[in-house]
Amino acid sequence: MAELWSAIVVPVLAFLLGLVTLAMNQARIKLFMNKITAYFSSYDRITIPEYGAERLRRSELFVAVEAYLSDDTRIHAARKLKAELGSEEKKLQASIDDDQEIIVTSDAGVTLWWYAETEFPKSNVMSFSPGDEKRRFYRVIFHKSNRKYVLDTYLPEVIKKGRAAIAENRQHRLFTNIPRSRSSSYVEGTCWTPVAFQHPASFEKLAMDPREKKAIMDDLNDFKEGKGYYDQVGKAWKRGYLLFGPPGTGKSTMVAAMANHLKYDVYDLELTAVKNNTELRRLFVETKGKSIIVIEDIDRSLDLTVKRSGKKKKANKESSSESDSMTLLRKADDKLKDDDSSTKVTLSGLLNFIDGLWSACGGERIIIFTTNNKDKLDPALIRRGRMDKHIEMSYCRYEAFKVLATNYLKIEEHQFFELFGEIQQLLEKVDMSPADVAEHLITNKKDTDACLQGLLAALYIVKEKAKTVEAAQ
Ligand SMILES: Nc1ncnc2c1ncn2[C@@H]1O[C@H](COP(=O)(O)OP(=O)(O)OP(=O)(O)O)[C@@H](O)[C@H]1O
């Protein structure tokens, strides 16, 4: 037994001990070499680990750098890529694989060497805890003379571009407030429930006057890029739009086109399902930035809530004066709350959130009201500053018709010159919603001529009806 011990076990143990010592020394030697190299090198390096000290969440900086390097203009320099499905949206996402190098020339003409690297944690204790997996990090190397530029200008730019790329690739979502099941929560009322936002609407397909369309798009772009401006003037980074017009003129479609254009989430607030101001406050506070909060048919929603409170006249009366509306409305709100605080959403409650509360919980939010009856709305609710831009969605006129003809039939004016001319003349006098015009353009997709003739006939009928009504009055 003693022979076996000295012949086999002792040499094996000695060998293993030798290996461990060598490994430890190798690490020390490597560290020492790194120090020597860094001392003499004219290059600096910055390491960005995937996980920060708390190791629970991926570092935001790492994620931003990953997105920055995965941009089309940079990723092509990598020879090995990896692809994965994003967790929520299940979209294919490519990024550079481990142990790859990308050389980037910054806007200022500075060369930077980016490396995607991995290493095992520097621990001499053998352990199998999950924290000891291979760790990933990015490393950027640049000339010492550029250190100030890299820290003060380049890296903040990387973060900005990375974040923009993440926002661009993000599948945006539609949230609706639906009642919670009593068994699953102690909090009563509705809660936001998300689904992927997949509405195909776009400004390109929206039928309306091209100049108005461009003005709206410019306004949205200014808003999206406007953080600096809003900070400068000390305003909350939010904007309100009132979309008004008859049924079927594209108000909901416009909201979807806006959300797709901005790549924002949509919070579709069903106001009639909200019990009281407290719940309304909670729902607003739970919304996130880069979002559109929309209340459709605001006139009907508010009517309903005010009716429910039984105080419509009082609330409206007190809120009708523009000059002192907020004070009065808040008083009315307090009074209503005193009367029966648990069962009502009030106009002033809504105004409070638009004006103040929710803007304090992060910017980049748009609020949209839609209505068929702008005149019915309390002026306090839609005054500029709350609803910054009022957009009229009107009946289908000729410019809008041309967009619908291209969308639905893929035809242009010059192909059906005469029919288009006749339709143009009618649309100047006849009020038909884009929804109704569109219906005529899809009746027979294969026979374009028949579609246009059908639309013409419908327009003549509406024209005649309008004449009869006019004569009767
Ligand atoms: N301006 C438009 N451009 C393109 N399509 C439109 C337009 N207006 C209406 N449509 C078409 O008609 C349908 C109904 O439009 P939408 O629901 O957006 O109208 P709305 O003004 O919100 O109506 P309502 O007031 O009844 O809610 C849409 O699915 C869309 O296909």
PDBQT file of the ligand as one rigid body, heavy atoms in Angstrom, charges set to zero:
ROOT
HETATM    1  N1  LIG A 501     -56.968  59.168 -44.193  1.00  0.00    +0.000 N 
HETATM    2  C1  LIG A 501     -56.959  57.852 -44.399  1.00  0.00    +0.000 A 
HETATM    3  N2  LIG A 501     -55.932  57.289 -45.045  1.00  0.00    +0.000 NA
HETATM    4  C2  LIG A 501     -55.878  55.974 -45.272  1.00  0.00    +0.000 A 
HETATM    5  N3  LIG A 501     -56.842  55.130 -44.877  1.00  0.00    +0.000 NA
HETATM    6  C3  LIG A 501     -57.900  55.639 -44.232  1.00  0.00    +0.000 A 
HETATM    7  C4  LIG A 501     -57.995  57.025 -43.953  1.00  0.00    +0.000 A 
HETATM    8  N4  LIG A 501     -59.139  57.228 -43.301  1.00  0.00    +0.000 NA
HETATM    9  C5  LIG A 501     -59.720  56.056 -43.162  1.00  0.00    +0.000 A 
HETATM   10  N5  LIG A 501     -58.994  55.086 -43.706  1.00  0.00    +0.000 N 
HETATM   11  C6  LIG A 501     -59.347  53.669 -43.758  1.00  0.00    +0.000 C 
HETATM   12  O1  LIG A 501     -60.608  53.529 -43.120  1.00  0.00    +0.000 OA
HETATM   13  C7  LIG A 501     -60.544  52.690 -41.984  1.00  0.00    +0.000 C 
HETATM   14  C8  LIG A 501     -61.190  53.408 -40.809  1.00  0.00    +0.000 C 
HETATM   15  O2  LIG A 501     -60.362  54.505 -40.452  1.00  0.00    +0.000 OA
HETATM   16  P1  LIG A 501     -60.091  54.976 -38.963  1.00  0.00    +0.000 P 
HETATM   17  O3  LIG A 501     -60.565  53.952 -37.986  1.00  0.00    +0.000 OA
HETATM   18  O4  LIG A 501     -58.672  55.386 -38.859  1.00  0.00    +0.000 OA
HETATM   19  O5  LIG A 501     -61.031  56.231 -38.880  1.00  0.00    +0.000 OA
HETATM   20  P2  LIG A 501     -61.432  57.097 -37.600  1.00  0.00    +0.000 P 
HETATM   21  O6  LIG A 501     -61.428  58.510 -38.059  1.00  0.00    +0.000 OA
HETATM   22  O7  LIG A 501     -60.571  56.753 -36.465  1.00  0.00    +0.000 OA
HETATM   23  O8  LIG A 501     -62.908  56.603 -37.355  1.00  0.00    +0.000 OA
HETATM   24  P3  LIG A 501     -63.802  56.738 -36.031  1.00  0.00    +0.000 P 
HETATM   25  O9  LIG A 501     -63.995  58.184 -35.757  1.00  0.00    +0.000 OA
HETATM   26  O10 LIG A 501     -65.075  56.062 -36.398  1.00  0.00    +0.000 OA
HETATM   27  O11 LIG A 501     -63.054  56.034 -34.940  1.00  0.00    +0.000 OA
HETATM   28  C9  LIG A 501     -59.115  52.398 -41.729  1.00  0.00    +0.000 C 
HETATM   29  O12 LIG A 501     -58.921  51.041 -41.512  1.00  0.00    +0.000 OA
HETATM   30  C10 LIG A 501     -58.381  52.828 -42.968  1.00  0.00    +0.000 C 
HETATM   31  O13 LIG A 501     -58.116  51.689 -43.753  1.00  0.00    +0.000 OA
ENDROOT
TORSDOF 0
